[in-house]
């Protein structure tokens, strides 16, 4: 990753991460400690509806209103 600060560019190595494992760890922590997750289920449902509409539009060639 490169971060530009003024005229200087800083290179940062973020390393590889398993994002799925991090999400599962976060969700497990929320369940065990009775906390709300950073990304609620409603956000995932919204994303799923958008993806379904994209596939439907591609299949039919029509605009899908959400």
HUHU-V860839 format. One record per residue. PHI is phi in degrees with one decimal (NA if undefined). PSI is psi in whole degrees, 0 to 359 (999 if undefined). D_LAST is the distance of its C-alpha to the last C-alpha in Angstrom with 2 decimals. Layout:
# HUHU-V860839
PHI&PSI&D_LAST  PHI&PSI&D_LAST
This chain:
# HUHU-V860839
NA&143&35.23  -115.4&133&36.67  -118.3&124&36.68  -98.7&124&37.95  -125.1&105&39.99  64.9&238&41.65  -96.5&354&43.49  -93.4&141&43.69  -115.1&124&41.41  -106.7&131&41.50  -92.7&132&40.71  -127.3&134&39.35  -100.6&113&39.25  -88.8&349&36.58  71.8&167&37.68  -87.2&141&35.64  -135.4&147&33.61  -91.4&97&31.94  -63.2&325&28.56  -63.9&316&27.74  -63.6&320&31.10  -64.2&320&30.57  -64.6&318&27.26  -66.2&320&29.10  -61.8&317&32.04  -62.4&314&29.93  -63.7&318&28.27  -60.9&317&31.75  -62.0&319&33.18  -64.0&317&30.59  -65.7&314&31.36  -68.0&332&35.10  -112.5&15&35.17  52.2&51&32.66  -118.3&158&30.43  -80.4&136&26.72  -69.8&157&25.35  -61.8&323&24.32  -117.9&107&20.83  -69.7&162&19.68  -58.9&328&18.06  -60.3&325&14.90  -66.9&318&14.50  -65.2&321&15.08  -64.0&318&12.62  -59.9&315&9.81  -61.1&318&11.37  -63.3&318&11.64  -62.7&320&8.04  -64.8&314&7.66  -63.1&319&10.96  -62.4&319&10.33  -65.0&322&7.68  -61.9&313&10.47  -63.0&319&13.08  -63.5&317&11.71  -63.4&319&11.50  -66.7&322&14.94  -70.4&319&16.30  -97.5&340&15.48  76.3&12&15.62  -110.9&157&12.75  -75.4&133&9.68  -108.8&121&6.49  -87.8&138&3.78  -109.6&999&0.00
